[in-house]
Structures are given as structure tokens and as C-alpha cells.
């Protein structure tokens, strides 16, 4: 897959891409206890080619012992949002497997704060996808004013689902053949 023409920051949401990303989220959501605990109330509010935006209101479950956003939640958001940005870029139902994540903790957030999570694909090739993300406190207003950055990061995903896999069929019927 070559470099993709990705939506720039602030691009309008594409209804068909948003519907696709929401359907991918609906499919993977029940398969992860972490998602059930930490991301049960997350809302995907916008999606365009290779970019998603979501909102999450912080509750007690998202906080550390100091009563501020737990670093593990920021890491989970990086993983989750990067995967859905891959789905928004490729149009596929698969989001890849994490190979590397880096999160920088810039500021704090507390219970009741609404986080805006934005993730984008920098590049998606045949084997690897590279994403970035930013978590901000507060929701971007109609005036384009964005809240303070809470966390930023990058996420690399293994995307081998583009390559055909050989499967042996007909085993036990004499000769197996590759499909």
C-alpha cells in the first residue's frame, strides 16, 4: 500500500468512514475486558481518511491514586485510537497488531473532564502502519480552539493482513493442496 492521501487535521467527518470505524469498534469492543472497563463510554465523533476523533468523559475507573488520569489509560487510548485510525485509512475491518508504542505524558486531567482523542495514520504499508495520537482536555469548539494537550504519542502496527496466507485444504484426501 502506498502513502495514503490522508485527511488533514480538522477535516470534516466522512459519514461512510465514520460508520465503518464505528462498526469495527462495535465488532472488537466485546472481545476485550480492558475495553469494557476503560472505554465503555467512549464516543467516536468524527472519522475521515486515516483520522479519527473520539470523546471520553473521565470517571473514577480512569484515575490513578493521585486522582488524575492514569498513564495506563493514556496508553490504552494510544493503542485503541491508532488501530481505528488504521481502519479509517484502509477501509478494512482489521486494525493490526501493536509492535511499538510511545506515550508522552504532558499534562493532567481529572474526573469529570472530557478528553478529546485524535489519532491519524502517518503511513500504512504492506507490513507496518505508523500512527500518531494526541489527547486533549476539553472538546474543540466551533471556533477551532483546542484544549490543552494531556498526552501525545506514536504507535506502530503490524499489518500483515494485506498478504495472502497459504492454507492447506483437502488434507486427508490424498494430496493436500495450497489454496
C-alpha positions as CSV (number, residue, x, y, z in Angstrom):
1,X,0.0,0.0,0.0
2,X,1.5,3.4,-1.0
3,X,1.3,6.6,1.0
4,X,-2.3,7.4,1.5
5,X,-4.0,10.7,0.8
6,X,-5.0,11.3,4.4
7,X,-7.4,13.8,5.8
8,X,-5.8,16.9,7.4
9,X,-6.4,17.9,11.0
10,X,-9.8,19.5,11.3
11,X,-11.2,17.8,8.1
12,X,-14.9,17.3,8.1
13,X,-16.1,13.8,9.1
14,X,-16.9,11.4,6.3
15,X,-20.2,9.7,7.1
16,X,-19.2,6.4,5.4
17,X,-15.8,6.2,7.1
18,X,-17.4,7.1,10.4
19,X,-19.9,4.3,10.0
20,X,-17.1,1.9,9.1
21,X,-15.0,2.9,12.1
22,X,-18.0,2.6,14.4
23,X,-18.8,-0.9,13.0
24,X,-15.1,-2.0,13.6
25,X,-15.3,-0.7,17.1
26,X,-18.6,-2.5,17.7
27,X,-17.0,-5.7,16.5
28,X,-13.8,-5.6,18.6
29,X,-15.3,-4.0,21.7
30,X,-16.8,-7.1,23.3
31,X,-13.6,-9.1,22.8
32,X,-11.5,-7.1,25.3
33,X,-12.1,-6.8,29.0
34,X,-9.8,-3.7,29.1
35,X,-12.1,-2.0,26.6
36,X,-15.1,-3.0,28.7
37,X,-13.6,-1.5,31.8
38,X,-11.8,1.6,30.4
39,X,-13.6,2.5,27.2
40,X,-17.2,1.6,27.7
41,X,-18.3,5.2,27.4
42,X,-16.0,6.4,24.6
43,X,-17.8,8.1,21.7
44,X,-16.3,8.2,18.2
45,X,-17.4,11.6,17.0
46,X,-15.6,12.0,13.7
47,X,-13.7,10.0,11.1
48,X,-12.1,10.8,7.8
49,X,-9.5,9.0,5.7
50,X,-6.8,7.9,8.2
51,X,-8.0,10.1,11.1
52,X,-10.5,9.6,14.0
53,X,-11.7,11.8,16.8
54,X,-13.3,10.5,20.0
55,X,-14.5,11.8,23.3
56,X,-14.3,10.2,26.7
57,X,-15.6,11.7,30.0
58,X,-13.2,10.7,32.8
59,X,-14.7,8.6,35.6
60,X,-13.1,7.1,38.7
61,X,-12.0,4.0,36.8
62,X,-9.7,6.2,34.7
63,X,-7.8,7.7,37.6
64,X,-4.6,6.8,39.5
65,X,-4.0,7.0,43.2
66,X,-3.4,10.8,42.9
67,X,-6.9,11.1,41.4
68,X,-5.7,12.2,37.9
69,X,-5.7,10.4,34.6
70,X,-3.8,7.1,34.9
71,X,-0.9,6.6,32.4
72,X,-2.3,3.1,31.5
73,X,-5.5,4.8,30.3
74,X,-3.4,7.1,28.0
75,X,-1.5,4.0,26.7
76,X,-4.8,2.2,26.1
77,X,-6.1,5.2,24.2
78,X,-3.0,5.3,22.0
79,X,-3.5,1.6,21.1
80,X,-7.2,1.8,20.6
81,X,-7.2,5.1,18.6
82,X,-4.2,4.0,16.4
83,X,-6.0,0.8,15.4
84,X,-9.2,2.7,14.5
85,X,-7.2,5.2,12.5
86,X,-5.8,2.3,10.5
87,X,-9.3,1.1,9.9
88,X,-10.2,4.6,8.7
89,X,-7.3,4.6,6.4
90,X,-7.6,1.2,4.9
91,X,-11.4,0.6,4.9
92,X,-10.7,-2.9,6.3
93,X,-12.1,-4.5,9.4
94,X,-8.7,-5.3,10.8
95,X,-6.6,-2.9,12.8
96,X,-3.3,-4.7,13.0
97,X,-1.2,-5.8,16.0
98,X,0.9,-3.4,18.1
99,X,4.6,-3.6,17.7
100,X,5.7,-0.4,19.4
101,X,4.0,2.4,21.3
102,X,5.4,5.6,22.8
103,X,3.4,7.9,25.0
104,X,4.5,11.3,26.4
105,X,2.5,12.5,29.4
106,X,2.3,16.3,29.0
107,X,-0.4,17.4,31.5
108,X,-3.1,16.0,33.7
109,X,-6.8,15.5,33.6
110,X,-9.3,14.8,36.5
111,X,-12.6,13.1,37.0
112,X,-15.4,14.8,35.0
113,X,-13.0,16.2,32.4
114,X,-13.9,15.4,28.8
115,X,-10.9,14.2,26.8
116,X,-10.7,14.6,23.0
117,X,-8.7,11.8,21.5
118,X,-7.4,12.3,17.9
119,X,-5.4,9.7,16.0
120,X,-4.0,9.7,12.5
121,X,-2.1,7.4,10.2
122,X,1.2,8.8,9.0
123,X,1.9,5.8,6.7
124,X,0.4,2.4,6.1
125,X,2.5,0.0,4.1
126,X,2.2,-3.8,3.4
127,X,3.7,-4.8,6.7
128,X,3.6,-1.8,9.1
129,X,1.4,1.1,9.8
130,X,2.6,4.2,11.7
131,X,0.1,6.3,13.7
132,X,0.2,9.3,15.9
133,X,-2.2,10.4,18.6
134,X,-3.0,13.3,20.8
135,X,-5.2,13.5,23.9
136,X,-6.6,17.0,24.8
137,X,-8.6,18.1,27.8
138,X,-11.8,19.7,26.6
139,X,-13.5,19.4,23.2
140,X,-12.5,21.5,20.2
141,X,-15.2,24.2,19.9
142,X,-16.8,25.6,16.7
143,X,-14.2,28.3,16.8
144,X,-11.4,25.7,16.4
145,X,-9.9,26.4,19.8
146,X,-8.4,23.2,21.1
147,X,-7.9,22.2,24.8
148,X,-4.6,21.7,26.4
149,X,-2.6,18.6,25.4
150,X,-2.6,15.8,28.1
151,X,-0.7,13.2,26.2
152,X,0.9,12.6,22.8
153,X,2.3,9.5,21.2
154,X,3.1,7.2,18.3
155,X,2.1,3.7,17.6
156,X,3.4,1.2,15.1
157,X,1.1,-1.6,14.0
158,X,2.0,-4.9,12.2
159,X,-0.4,-5.1,9.2
160,X,0.4,-8.4,7.6
161,X,-3.3,-8.9,6.8
162,X,-2.6,-7.5,3.3
163,X,-0.6,-10.5,2.4
164,X,-2.3,-13.7,1.2
165,X,-1.8,-16.7,3.5
166,X,-1.3,-20.2,2.2
167,X,-3.8,-22.6,3.7
168,X,-3.7,-26.4,3.2
169,X,-7.0,-27.7,2.1
170,X,-8.1,-31.3,1.4
171,X,-5.8,-32.8,4.0
172,X,-6.6,-36.4,4.5
173,X,-7.9,-36.8,0.9
174,X,-4.7,-37.9,-0.6
175,X,-2.8,-34.8,-1.6
176,X,-3.1,-31.6,0.2
177,X,-3.1,-28.5,-2.0
178,X,-2.4,-24.9,-1.3
179,X,-5.4,-22.6,-1.6
